[in-house]
Amino acid sequence: MMDNGFSSPRKDAFPVGLRVLVVDDDPTWLKILEKMLRKCSYEVTTCGLARDALHLLRERKDGYDIVISDVNMPDMDGFKLLEHVGLRWIFLLLNASDKMYSCHLTVMSVDGETSQVMKGVQHGACDYLLKPIRMKELRNIWQHVFRKKINEVRDIEILEGMESIQMARNGLDQSNDGYLLCGEDLTSVKKRKDVESKHDDKDPGDNSSTKKARVVWSVDLHQKFVEAVNQIGFDKVGPKKILDLMNVPWLTRENVASHLQREGFPLMQKYRLYLSRLLKENDTKISVGGIKHSDSPLGDSANSFGTQNSINIQQNDVSSRSYGFSGNSLLVQNVEPRSHDNERKGIVSKIVAEPKRALTVEVPDPHKPRSSQMEFGHSLTSPASEVNYAEYDSNFPTKFSWWEIPQSRLKQEQKPLHLDDGFSHLTWPGKQQHIQVDYPQPAPPIISGSSVTGRGMGGSVKIKPLYDECRKNGSQPEKSGFNLRCISDLESAQKNINWGMSPFATLDDDFQVRWVQGDCYAMNLGLENIDFPEYFDRGLLADVPTHLYDAVSFDYQNLYDPTECSLIEQGLFIA
Amino acid sequence: MLGLGADRLRADMNRLLALLFHQGVLDEQFLQLQQLQDESSPNFVSEVVNIYFHESEKLLRNLRGLLMDRECSDYKKMGIHLNQFIGSSSSIGAKRVRNVCVAFRAASEQNNRAGCLRALELLEHEYCYLKNKMHELFQLEQQRLLAAGVRYPMQN
């Protein structure tokens, strides 16, 4: 659905009719996003190519309220797109959940339709959305537009009061270099009042700042700021340090200090929020991946890192690079130039450089678990990264073993992570299911739980031998699947088994946890077990306790009873 | 008479879905897709899945092509394809396929040809399984709708 001409938002029906432009090279996602946004009653335009989006945005300067763009696109990534369109729209970046970049936390939006005077108002940290996106998040995107408009109104009032002062100051306080850095031409900057961005709701009436030199925090500038903060580490951050790292000659310490005050906190919070969500869904990948990039013998820290909840780390270090680490395997790993984007490399390299440090800084820090669920998930899966399987092997010191994970590390978790013990629980469905549902349980239950899946009886039985073999450090026969399972190490075995655990379900998503094992099997045991259907034993199904499917809320037993379809309909099935 | 048939078919569909969830072939995202389907887009799920199949087959062909090149396999390009595959698989909740892709990607990062080959085999297998099951599901759906007396455009 394309806008044929200039169309302004229907203000009276806001947020209905919010004009959204979605850019994503993946046609499946594009279709899904379009549908989701339409369900929110937004006006949606889709674009499969970044350059088409660019064209659209330039052509219809006021045609859209929000742009949602995927970050990883073949021709251009979301950032580049943003740079090209010159901060004219609220920009939300869309990211596959296994690829998160710290550089995403940048200033992102400027509106497209306010007067020339207001053009300079810039927003604070942008939003970025992780795939898979929830309807809820999409429904909320209008808030960006709303907030911006509110801020604009407020800023206009303030500006009008200070106009003359500002103009004078512009000439004196800002050098041309500053403007160039902001990537804007002189005229537009002068027109744009030199106002400290006041859209931070926490800091509404900071009129005292009128006395200080104001800085327009452009995307570039804010990016530098964010990078500096990331390098230093949120816990050690300070205006002077940031200023030094940013290397922007005309910027003053005061500028940085007030920006930090405004942006630091929301930035951190956003990051945490996304990370926690990410972790909930992606467990292992996050924690282990980054390790690959650090060549230092991580040793103990690696151990603890691996076992400790990624969340712990993150919480500590949203800013610190370790964060980069935990979330990071995501960050580090994915950020690597495997993707086609050069822009990112600059930032990427920073991230990559940090993990070592991050590790040391963060790991020892005991941190209160944000939630037992998440923690649990992490400790569970952290050593087992589906992504880093092979990397794991090569980089982790052999002394690291999954169950040697010192109990102390797991103190914060609700239960010690005892794989060995866990596996002894590997009896047929029975209690594991139960354990699964109550999150804070050590890994084994999950694994065993998933044995309920079609893998069938084979499940529990197979896990044991797998471990035994690994334990012996004996040579794993090749049957262990294509995974670079030259791995006779335990951890690799662990990884393999936990592999399927990837999107680590929250309590709401019991399903994910449950069928973990099924995944593992297919992967671990190679091709012998490929005939999935045969593994599905009806009898097993009947044994599955109903509470296992809480999220689905249907009575499993009734599934086979055609006369009680109503229960099924309550669930998620096609009605 | 018609009603009974529709009910039975629905039960069959649900059973199939339950199986797929059990096996980890599908995950919650698939349910989200189902929830998006409504009167204004009654074939939403099958449309999305068909787009997915179309894209996936291209990717699989590319991957096989890259891997079969004995001279020098372009692992980087494989990684790019795999990233795409991972992204789109997660869009419909194709969990197992996605997981294999992740492992495949890991192997490609290590330039591990043997590992990649095995991963590709497994991937193709998983993908076929998923595709077959999806077809089965859509067929059941079509039959059910017919049985329930609803006009439904035949789709693949």
Interface residues (C-beta under 8 A of the other chain):
Chain A: D25 D26 P27 T28 W29 K31 I32 K35 M36 K39 N72 P74 A96 S97 D98 K99 K131 P132 R134 M135 K285 R338 S339 H340 E386 V387 N388 Y389 A390 E391 S394 S450 V452 T453 G454 R455 G481 F482 N483 L484 W499 G500 S502 P503 A505 D509 F511 Q512 R514 W515 V516 Q517 G518 D519 A522 M523 G526 L527 I530 F532 Y535 F536 L541 A551 Y556 L559 Y560 P562 C565 I568 G571 L572 F573 I574
Chain B: D7 R8 R10 A11 M13 N14 R15 L17 A18 L19 F21 H22 Q23 G24 V25 D27 E28 Q29 L31 Q32 L33 Q34 Q35 L36 D38 S41 F44 E47 V48 I51 Y52 E55 K76 G79 I80 N83 Q84 I86 G87 S88 S90 S91 I92 K95 R96 R98 N99 V100 V102 A103 R105 A106 A107 E109 Q110 N112 A114 G115 C116 L117 R118 A119 E121 L122 H125 E126 Y129 E141
